[in-house]
Amino acid sequence: ISDDELERLEDAYVEAAKLGVKAGFRALDLKVTHGYLIAELLGAKLREGRYGGSRENRTRFIRNVLGKIRAAVPSDIVLCMRLG
């Protein structure tokens, strides 16, 4: 998956979060465990580009998604992350 596709996927996570809030959920849980894409990105030490290599790059997707979700949903919505 390319860096551009990952960047577009960040926005898909935001849209899903907004749908969850619209459906009445008061908390959103971002899965970063057991082979999920984001967990794989954390281990992408050999990946080139914006989402691989350094720790800063490997955590970029998580930080971007959480930041974009926080900006898009009401502040009383709880954001959780399961980190494996």
Secondary structure, DSSP 8 states (H G I E B T S, - for coil): --HHHHHHHHHHHHHHHHHHHHTT-SEEEEEE-TT-HHHHHHT-TT--STTSSSHHHHTHHHHHHHHHHHHHS-TTSEEEEEE-
